[in-house]
Amino acid sequence: MTDIAKDDSEKVVNELTGDMVRLIKSVTNTFYKIEESLIVDVLLKYPCLREDDIVDLLHLDKKQTRASLDLLKKDKLVKSITRGDKEDLGPNGGMLKFNYYFIK
C-alpha cells in the first residue's frame, strides 16, 4: 500500500489541461509584453517549435524573438532543447543545431 501512495505522489503531467492553459494565458497576458504573450499562444497551439518557425509564424524580428524566448525560459514558462538535424548540413558539411521550444 505504501508503494501505491508513493507512485501517486510522483505522477508527472504530460498534457496541459484546460485550467492550466487558461492560467498560462492569463499570466502571460497580465505580466508580459505582447510579443511574449504571442509566443506562448503559438506554443500552446503547437506542442514543439523551432525558433525559426516561431519567427516565421509571428513575423517578428529574430533578435526580438530570441530575447522574448530567453525571458520566458528564465521565468520557466517555456523549456527548450537543442537538437541537431542530419538533413540540414552546415556550410562545411557539419550538422546544424536548432533550439526547439515547448511548454510542459
Backbone torsions as a table, in degrees:
resi	resn	phi	psi	omega
1	MET	NA	-32.1	178.0
2	THR	-66.2	-35.8	-179.8
3	ASP	-63.8	-38.1	-179.9
4	ILE	-65.6	-44.5	179.0
5	ALA	-63.4	-37.8	179.0
6	LYS	-65.5	-41.6	179.7
7	ASP	-66.9	-38.4	-179.7
8	ASP	-65.2	-35.3	-177.5
9	SER	-77.3	-14.1	-177.5
10	GLU	-105.4	20.5	179.3
11	LYS	-68.9	141.4	178.4
12	VAL	-111.8	133.5	179.6
13	VAL	-84.3	120.6	179.9
14	ASN	-100.7	-18.4	179.9
15	GLU	-120.5	150.2	176.4
16	LEU	-89.7	126.3	177.5
17	THR	-80.3	170.0	179.4
18	GLY	-60.2	-38.3	178.6
19	ASP	-65.9	-38.7	179.4
20	MET	-66.4	-40.9	179.7
21	VAL	-63.6	-44.6	178.5
22	ARG	-62.2	-40.6	179.2
23	LEU	-64.6	-45.2	179.7
24	ILE	-61.8	-45.1	179.1
25	LYS	-63.6	-42.1	-179.6
26	SER	-63.1	-43.7	179.5
27	VAL	-64.7	-46.3	-177.5
28	THR	-68.5	-37.3	179.0
29	ASN	-69.0	-30.0	-177.0
30	THR	-83.7	-42.8	-168.6
31	PHE	-108.8	-5.1	-176.1
32	TYR	-122.9	163.1	176.9
33	LYS	-70.5	169.4	-176.3
34	ILE	-62.8	-33.4	-179.4
35	GLU	-63.5	-46.2	179.8
36	GLU	-65.6	-37.9	178.7
37	SER	-64.3	-41.1	177.8
38	LEU	-65.3	-40.6	179.1
39	ILE	-62.5	-43.3	179.1
40	VAL	-64.8	-40.6	178.0
41	ASP	-60.8	-41.2	179.0
42	VAL	-66.8	-41.2	-179.7
43	LEU	-70.9	-23.8	173.7
44	LEU	-75.2	-31.2	179.1
45	LYS	-77.2	-44.6	179.4
46	TYR	-109.9	124.9	-172.2
47	PRO	-61.9	-35.1	-176.6
48	CYS	-149.7	127.0	-177.3
49	LEU	-135.2	147.0	171.0
50	ARG	-75.6	157.2	178.9
51	GLU	-58.7	-42.2	179.6
52	ASP	-62.9	-36.4	178.6
53	ASP	-67.0	-37.7	177.2
54	ILE	-64.4	-43.0	178.3
55	VAL	-60.9	-44.1	-179.1
56	ASP	-67.1	-41.2	-177.8
57	LEU	-67.9	-39.4	-174.8
58	LEU	-96.8	-8.4	-178.8
59	HIS	54.8	43.0	176.6
60	LEU	-102.2	162.7	175.0
61	ASP	-68.4	139.4	-176.7
62	LYS	-62.3	-38.8	-179.6
63	LYS	-65.3	-43.0	178.2
64	GLN	-66.5	-40.0	179.0
65	THR	-63.5	-43.5	179.2
66	ARG	-63.4	-40.9	177.9
67	ALA	-64.4	-41.9	178.8
68	SER	-65.7	-41.7	178.2
69	LEU	-64.7	-38.3	177.6
70	ASP	-64.2	-39.8	177.5
71	LEU	-64.3	-44.7	178.9
72	LEU	-65.6	-35.5	176.0
73	LYS	-67.4	-41.2	179.6
74	LYS	-62.8	-37.4	179.1
75	ASP	-84.7	2.2	175.6
76	LYS	62.6	32.4	171.0
77	LEU	-89.7	-25.9	-177.2
78	VAL	-128.4	143.2	174.7
79	LYS	-115.7	160.2	179.1
80	SER	-141.0	154.6	171.5
81	ILE	-133.8	151.0	178.0
82	THR	-109.4	124.8	-179.9
83	ARG	-129.7	150.5	174.4
84	GLY	-102.2	137.9	178.3
85	ASP	-105.8	126.6	-179.8
86	LYS	-70.8	-28.7	-179.0
87	GLU	-69.1	-31.3	-178.4
88	ASP	-98.0	99.9	179.5
89	LEU	-97.7	141.8	179.9
90	GLY	-72.2	-178.7	-177.5
91	PRO	-63.1	-28.2	-179.9
92	ASN	-99.1	14.3	179.7
93	GLY	84.8	2.1	178.8
94	GLY	-83.2	158.6	-179.2
95	MET	-75.3	134.0	177.7
96	LEU	-85.2	144.6	178.4
97	LYS	-108.1	139.0	-179.0
98	PHE	-125.8	147.3	174.3
99	ASN	-92.7	127.6	175.7
100	TYR	-109.7	135.3	-176.8
101	TYR	-116.5	145.6	179.8
102	PHE	-157.0	165.7	177.2
103	ILE	-115.1	127.4	-180.0
104	LYS	-141.0	NA	NA
